[in-house]
């Protein structure tokens, strides 16, 4: 794992991602709790996450097309700076009458992130060798979980001491730092060149639009024709449906069931991150010795079972312990899925495939969020969280059924993608 971090370009993007993720986690802890605290409604909390998910449905795949056509490093710098500025209007929020502004900012910021995410994931295989992909993805998972460990308590403390404005300024500053670090990378990525226009975009608007449509169609064609990608899309879709149900219900679960405040919400996220950090270290050290499909399948099954145990408890210390344990297989499953995707897709198509995945996650996520918000009010918080656990367990069973054969057929194969007819 240390060998991977010694590669300067990867280290810069890794540290930059870590800083911005701390800000993100602080904000994602503070905002849902702030909304639920003001209204006591799971529907209002669900509306926040719908604002975050909607851009994924609208722009996910299209963003992936442009990621493959533009300079990825330059794109990530611009997006970081844009996100830093977009957050600042939240400083005006003073009461529930301003919630429309929260939803608007969430939508715009998430729209920008639709371009950053596929670019970051697509550029990693060009920064490290094939043999370093598992350690690199494990480090990314470690990154996410250390940020989850640090960010939520910061968000809870800032919200309690300085209100929402303190969290906003911290998150905005984190994007600025990330942009500076990514700007220091030395990357010679050449955007894909396709007929009818140059890599950075055609001078003719009509031909550029036609070319974007063609690139998007090629990416979707690749997914439909590839057995491994189809299997992964099924698993990711079902997992996302279950996982998205948790988002609008988690802050209400902490407040109404565990009787905790923003600090409790932050520390719960932190204990989960401890498990994630341990899993990231183990995956980085020994993950390459395990087939990626096994990490995905068995990890997802374990997550579903631990979710069911966690969300049927009313003791905060016990929930903290189970939460920490749950993040171990959660990180393992994420590392396995990411590695399968990166090994199974050529560099020229990675942005499009990852964009299509974002769109899939968003579409099922929007449906899941709406159902969680509505039925959370009708049936209660714990029953809906139990449903989410069952769906996640089902995703693990799908992974066990579909991924072994599909991953054997596609394992380490350099795919030759021909033009669709």
KABEL-V985331 format. One record per pair of residues at least 24 apart in sequence whose ideal C-beta (glycine too) atoms are under 8 Angstrom apart, sorted by sequence separation. I is the first residue (numbers start at 1). J is the second residue. D is the distance in Angstrom with one decimal. If there is no record, write none. Layout:
{{I,J,D} {I,J,D}}
//
This chain:
{{302,326,8.0} {83,109,5.6} {86,112,6.7} {302,328,8.0} {303,329,5.1} {302,329,3.7} {303,330,5.1} {301,329,7.9} {83,112,5.3} {300,329,7.5} {82,112,5.1} {83,113,7.1} {299,329,4.0} {303,333,6.4} {298,329,7.2} {299,330,6.8} {299,331,7.8} {79,112,5.1} {83,116,7.9} {299,332,4.0} {300,333,4.8} {79,113,7.2} {298,332,7.8} {299,333,3.1} {299,334,7.8} {79,115,5.5} {80,116,7.3} {297,333,8.0} {79,116,4.3} {295,332,4.7} {296,333,5.1} {299,336,6.5} {295,333,6.1} {297,336,7.8} {75,115,6.0} {76,116,5.6} {79,119,7.8} {295,335,5.7} {296,336,3.7} {75,116,7.5} {295,336,2.9} {296,337,4.9} {294,336,7.0} {295,337,7.9} {76,119,5.3} {292,335,7.5} {293,336,6.5} {75,119,5.2} {76,120,6.4} {292,336,4.2} {295,339,7.8} {296,340,6.8} {287,332,7.7} {292,337,7.6} {72,119,4.3} {76,123,7.8} {292,339,4.3} {293,340,6.6} {67,115,6.5} {72,120,8.0} {268,316,7.8} {275,323,7.4} {279,327,6.5} {283,331,6.5} {287,335,5.9} {292,340,4.8} {66,115,6.8} {271,320,4.3} {275,324,4.0} {279,328,4.3} {283,332,6.0} {72,122,6.4} {73,123,7.1} {271,321,7.4} {274,324,5.1} {275,325,5.8} {278,328,6.4} {279,329,7.5} {51,102,7.9} {63,114,4.3} {67,118,4.6} {72,123,4.6} {268,319,6.8} {272,323,4.3} {275,326,6.7} {276,327,4.0} {279,330,7.5} {280,331,5.6} {292,343,7.6} {47,99,7.9} {51,103,4.3} {55,107,6.2} {59,111,5.9} {63,115,4.7} {67,119,4.7} {264,316,6.3} {268,320,5.9} {271,323,5.4} {272,324,5.9} {275,327,3.6} {276,328,7.4} {279,331,3.7} {283,335,4.9} {51,104,7.6} {54,107,6.2} {58,111,7.7} {267,320,7.0} {271,324,4.5} {274,327,7.7} {275,328,4.8} {279,332,5.7} {48,102,6.7} {52,106,5.2} {56,110,7.1} {60,114,5.8} {64,118,4.7} {68,122,7.4} {272,326,6.8} {273,327,6.8} {276,330,6.8} {44,99,7.0} {48,103,6.5} {51,106,4.0} {52,107,7.6} {55,110,4.4} {59,114,4.6} {63,118,6.1} {67,122,6.0} {268,323,5.8} {272,327,4.5} {275,330,7.9} {276,331,4.8} {280,335,7.9} {47,103,6.1} {51,107,4.6} {54,110,7.5} {55,111,3.9} {59,115,7.9} {258,314,6.7} {260,316,6.0} {275,331,7.7} {38,95,7.2} {39,96,6.0} {53,110,7.5} {257,314,6.1} {258,315,8.0} {38,96,4.7} {48,106,6.1} {52,110,4.6} {55,113,7.6} {56,114,6.2} {253,311,6.7} {258,316,4.9} {51,110,7.1} {55,114,5.3} {20,80,6.9} {27,87,7.8} {127,187,7.3} {38,99,7.8} {126,187,7.2} {235,296,6.8} {239,300,6.1} {246,307,7.9} {258,319,6.4} {242,304,7.4} {13,76,7.9} {126,189,5.8} {340,403,7.7} {16,80,7.8} {35,99,6.8} {123,187,7.1} {235,300,7.1} {242,307,8.0} {123,189,6.5} {344,410,5.1} {35,102,7.2} {340,407,6.3} {343,410,7.7} {343,411,7.5} {346,414,7.6} {349,417,6.5} {343,412,6.3} {344,413,7.9} {346,415,5.7} {312,382,6.4} {340,410,8.0} {345,415,7.4} {31,102,6.7} {93,164,5.8} {311,382,6.1} {344,415,7.2} {346,417,6.1} {90,164,6.5} {91,165,5.0} {311,385,3.8} {312,386,6.5} {31,106,7.6} {90,165,7.6} {311,386,6.2} {91,168,5.7} {311,388,7.8} {90,168,4.5} {91,169,7.7} {307,385,7.4} {308,386,6.1} {311,389,6.5} {88,168,6.9} {87,168,5.4} {307,388,6.6} {308,389,3.9} {307,389,3.6} {308,390,7.1} {87,171,5.7} {88,172,6.2} {305,389,7.6} {87,172,4.7} {304,389,5.5} {307,392,5.8} {308,393,7.4} {304,390,7.0} {307,393,8.0} {85,172,7.6} {304,391,7.7} {84,172,4.7} {87,175,7.7} {304,392,3.8} {305,393,6.3} {83,172,7.9} {84,173,7.4} {303,392,5.7} {304,393,2.8} {304,394,7.4} {84,175,3.9} {304,395,7.2} {83,175,4.6} {84,176,4.9} {300,392,6.6} {301,393,6.2} {304,396,5.6} {300,393,7.9} {303,396,7.2} {81,175,7.2} {302,396,7.5} {80,175,4.7} {81,176,7.2} {84,179,7.3} {300,395,5.3} {301,396,3.3} {80,176,7.2} {300,396,3.5} {301,397,6.9} {299,396,7.7} {80,178,4.9} {81,179,5.1} {298,396,7.4} {301,399,7.7} {80,179,3.5} {297,396,6.1} {300,399,5.5} {301,400,7.0} {160,261,7.7} {236,337,6.9} {77,179,5.1} {80,182,6.8} {160,262,5.8} {235,337,7.4} {297,399,3.7} {298,400,7.6} {17,120,6.9} {76,179,7.8} {159,262,5.1} {160,263,6.6} {296,399,5.3} {297,400,4.5} {77,182,5.4} {156,261,7.8} {232,337,6.6} {76,182,5.1} {77,183,5.2} {156,262,4.1} {157,263,7.1} {293,399,7.3} {297,403,5.6} {13,120,6.9} {155,262,7.6} {156,263,4.6} {296,403,6.2} {297,404,7.9} {156,264,7.9} {232,340,6.1} {73,182,6.4} {156,265,6.1} {157,266,7.2} {232,341,6.4} {13,123,7.3} {73,183,7.9} {153,263,7.4} {156,266,3.2} {293,403,3.9} {13,124,7.6} {155,266,6.0} {156,267,7.6} {293,404,5.9} {73,185,5.7} {154,266,7.5} {228,340,6.6} {229,341,7.8} {232,344,7.8} {152,265,6.8} {153,266,4.1} {293,406,7.8} {10,124,7.2} {13,127,7.0} {73,187,4.8} {152,266,3.9} {153,267,6.1} {293,407,4.2} {72,187,7.5} {152,267,7.5} {229,344,6.3} {292,407,6.9} {73,189,6.7} {152,268,7.6} {153,269,7.8} {228,344,4.9} {229,345,7.4} {291,407,7.0} {10,127,4.4} {72,189,5.5} {152,269,3.5} {153,270,5.3} {244,361,7.9} {9,127,4.7} {10,128,5.6} {71,189,6.5} {151,269,7.6} {152,270,5.7} {226,344,6.9} {72,191,7.8} {7,127,6.4} {71,191,6.0} {149,269,7.8} {150,270,7.6} {240,360,7.3} {244,364,6.9} {7,128,6.0} {70,191,5.7} {148,269,5.6} {149,270,4.9} {152,273,7.8} {236,357,6.2} {240,361,4.5} {244,365,4.0} {248,369,5.9} {21,143,6.6} {25,147,5.2} {29,151,6.9} {69,191,5.2} {148,270,7.3} {247,369,6.5} {17,140,7.3} {21,144,6.2} {24,147,7.4} {25,148,5.4} {28,151,8.0} {29,152,4.1} {33,156,7.8} {68,191,6.8} {69,192,6.3} {150,273,7.7} {222,345,7.3} {237,360,5.6} {241,364,4.6} {245,368,5.0} {249,372,5.6} {4,128,5.8} {68,192,5.0} {148,272,6.5} {149,273,3.3} {229,353,6.9} {233,357,7.2} {236,360,6.5} {237,361,7.7} {240,364,5.0} {241,365,7.6} {244,368,3.8} {245,369,7.5} {248,372,5.2} {252,376,7.1} {257,381,6.1} {7,132,7.8} {14,139,6.1} {18,143,4.9} {22,147,4.7} {25,150,7.5} {26,151,4.5} {30,155,4.3} {34,159,6.5} {69,194,7.6} {148,273,3.6} {149,274,6.1} {236,361,6.7} {240,365,5.7} {243,368,8.0} {244,369,5.6} {247,372,7.5} {248,373,5.2} {256,381,6.3} {257,382,6.4} {10,136,6.4} {14,140,7.2} {17,143,5.7} {21,147,3.5} {25,151,2.7} {26,152,6.8} {29,155,3.7} {30,156,7.1} {33,159,7.0} {147,273,7.6} {241,367,7.3} {242,368,7.5} {245,371,7.1} {246,372,7.8} {21,148,7.8} {24,151,6.8} {25,152,5.4} {28,155,7.5} {29,156,6.0} {145,272,7.8} {146,273,6.6} {149,276,7.6} {222,349,5.6} {233,360,6.1} {237,364,5.4} {241,368,4.9} {245,372,4.3} {249,376,5.5} {4,132,4.9} {18,146,6.7} {22,150,5.3} {23,151,7.0} {26,154,4.7} {27,155,6.4} {30,158,6.9} {145,273,4.5} {148,276,6.3} {149,277,6.3} {240,368,7.3} {244,372,7.4} {248,376,6.9} {253,381,5.3} {3,132,7.1} {14,143,5.9} {18,147,5.8} {22,151,4.4} {25,154,7.9} {26,155,3.3} {30,159,4.3} {70,199,7.8} {71,200,7.4} {145,274,8.0} {252,381,5.3} {253,382,7.4} {21,151,6.8} {25,155,6.6} {29,159,7.8} {34,164,5.7} {69,199,6.1} {70,200,6.5} {145,275,7.7} {146,276,8.0} {219,349,5.7} {222,352,7.5} {223,353,6.3} {4,135,4.6} {69,200,7.2} {70,201,7.8} {145,276,2.7} {146,277,5.6} {218,349,7.1} {222,353,6.6} {3,135,7.5} {4,136,5.3} {22,154,6.8} {26,158,6.5} {69,201,6.8} {144,276,6.9} {145,277,4.9} {219,351,8.0} {220,352,7.7} {249,381,5.3} {253,385,6.4} {31,164,7.6} {219,352,2.7} {223,356,5.9} {1,135,4.9} {5,139,6.8} {30,164,6.4} {142,276,7.5} {145,279,7.4} {146,280,7.9} {218,352,7.1} {219,353,5.8} {4,139,6.1} {141,276,6.8} {142,277,6.0} {145,280,5.8} {249,384,5.9} {31,167,7.8} {216,352,6.6} {219,355,7.2} {220,356,6.1} {249,385,5.7} {1,138,6.7} {30,167,4.3} {143,280,7.8} {215,352,6.5} {219,356,6.0} {1,139,6.2} {141,279,7.1} {142,280,2.9} {141,280,4.6} {142,281,6.5} {245,384,6.2} {246,385,6.5} {249,388,7.8} {27,167,5.6} {245,385,7.3} {26,167,5.5} {27,168,7.4} {139,280,7.0} {138,280,5.4} {141,283,6.6} {142,284,6.7} {245,387,6.7} {246,388,5.4} {69,212,7.9} {138,281,7.9} {245,388,3.8} {26,170,5.8} {27,171,4.5} {26,171,6.1} {138,283,3.9} {139,284,5.9} {242,387,8.0} {243,388,7.1} {66,212,7.4} {69,215,6.9} {137,283,8.0} {138,284,3.5} {242,388,4.7} {245,391,7.3} {23,170,5.7} {24,171,6.6} {65,212,5.3} {68,215,6.5} {242,389,7.1} {23,171,3.7} {242,390,7.5} {23,172,7.5} {134,283,7.3} {135,284,4.8} {138,287,5.4} {242,391,3.3} {243,392,6.6} {23,173,7.1} {24,174,7.5} {62,212,7.2} {65,215,4.5} {134,284,7.7} {241,391,5.6} {242,392,3.8} {23,174,2.9} {65,216,4.8} {22,174,5.9} {23,175,6.7} {64,216,7.8} {135,287,7.3} {242,394,7.6} {21,174,7.9} {134,287,4.9} {135,288,6.9} {238,391,6.4} {239,392,6.1} {242,395,6.4} {20,174,4.8} {62,216,6.4} {65,219,6.9} {134,288,4.4} {238,392,7.9} {19,174,5.1} {20,175,5.5} {61,216,5.8} {64,219,6.4} {192,348,4.5} {238,394,6.0} {239,395,4.1} {20,177,7.3} {131,288,7.7} {238,395,3.8} {19,177,4.7} {20,178,3.9} {61,219,6.9} {134,292,7.5} {19,178,5.3} {61,220,7.2} {235,395,5.6} {238,398,5.9} {16,177,7.1} {17,178,6.7} {16,178,3.9} {19,181,7.4} {16,179,7.6} {235,398,5.4} {16,180,7.9} {234,398,5.7} {235,399,4.6} {16,181,3.7} {15,181,5.7} {16,182,5.0} {235,402,6.9} {13,181,7.5} {231,399,7.9} {234,402,6.2} {235,403,7.0} {12,181,5.0} {13,182,6.0} {12,182,6.5} {231,402,3.9} {232,403,7.5} {12,184,5.5} {13,185,6.4} {231,403,5.4} {12,185,5.0} {232,406,7.9} {228,403,7.8} {231,406,4.2} {9,185,4.7} {230,406,7.5} {231,407,7.9} {8,185,7.8} {9,186,6.4} {8,186,7.5} {9,187,6.0} {227,405,7.9} {228,406,4.3} {227,406,4.7} {228,407,6.0} {228,409,6.9} {145,327,6.6} {227,409,6.0} {228,410,4.0} {227,410,6.9} {226,410,7.1} {145,331,6.2} {144,331,8.0} {142,331,7.9} {226,415,7.4} {141,331,4.6} {53,244,7.3} {141,334,5.6} {141,335,5.4} {49,244,7.5} {222,417,5.8} {137,334,7.9} {138,335,5.3} {49,247,4.5} {137,335,5.0} {140,338,7.4} {49,248,5.4} {218,417,7.6} {221,420,4.3} {48,248,7.6} {46,247,7.8} {134,335,6.9} {137,338,4.6} {218,419,7.6} {46,248,3.7} {137,339,5.5} {218,420,6.2} {45,248,4.5} {217,420,6.7} {45,249,7.9} {134,339,5.4} {137,342,7.4} {42,248,5.5} {45,251,6.2} {133,339,5.8} {42,249,6.3} {45,252,6.7} {133,342,5.6} {42,252,5.4} {133,343,6.7} {130,343,7.5} {32,247,7.7} {36,251,4.8} {32,248,7.4} {35,251,8.0} {36,252,5.7} {121,338,7.4} {125,342,5.3} {32,250,7.3} {33,251,4.8} {37,255,7.5} {124,342,7.2} {32,251,4.2} {36,255,6.2} {33,254,7.8} {121,342,7.6} {126,347,6.6} {33,255,7.3} {125,347,6.5} {37,262,7.9} {122,347,7.2} {125,350,7.3} {33,261,8.0} {122,350,4.0} {33,262,4.9} {121,350,7.0} {122,351,4.6} {30,262,6.9} {33,265,5.6} {118,350,7.6} {119,351,6.8} {122,354,6.2} {29,262,7.2} {118,351,4.7} {121,354,5.1} {29,265,5.8} {118,354,4.1} {29,266,5.5} {117,354,7.1} {118,355,4.9} {29,269,6.2} {118,358,6.9} {114,355,7.6} {117,358,6.5} {25,269,7.0} {114,358,6.3} {72,351,7.8} {1,281,7.6} {4,284,7.9} {68,348,6.2} {68,349,7.0} {68,350,7.4} {130,412,8.0} {1,284,3.7} {68,351,4.0} {1,285,6.3} {67,351,3.3} {68,352,5.8} {66,351,7.7} {67,352,7.7} {65,351,7.1} {64,351,4.3} {65,352,5.7} {67,354,7.8} {63,351,8.0} {64,352,4.3} {67,355,6.8} {64,353,7.0} {64,354,5.7} {65,355,6.8} {61,352,6.9} {64,355,2.0} {63,355,5.1} {64,356,6.4} {62,355,7.0} {61,355,4.5} {64,358,7.4} {60,355,5.0} {61,356,4.7} {63,358,7.4} {60,356,6.9} {60,357,7.6} {61,358,7.4} {60,358,3.5} {61,359,4.7} {60,359,3.4} {60,360,7.8} {60,361,7.7} {56,358,4.8} {57,359,6.0} {60,362,5.7} {56,359,6.2} {58,362,7.9} {56,361,6.1} {57,362,3.8} {56,362,2.8} {57,363,5.1} {55,362,7.4} {53,361,7.9} {54,362,7.1} {53,362,4.9} {56,365,7.1} {57,366,6.1} {53,365,4.4} {54,366,6.6} {53,366,5.2} {49,365,7.8} {50,366,6.1} {53,369,6.3} {50,369,5.3} {49,369,5.0} {50,370,7.0} {46,369,5.0} {46,370,6.7} {46,372,6.1} {47,373,7.4} {46,373,2.9} {45,373,7.2} {42,372,7.2} {43,373,4.5} {46,376,7.7} {42,373,5.2} {43,374,7.0} {42,376,4.0} {43,377,6.4} {42,377,5.7} {41,377,7.5} {42,381,7.2}}
//
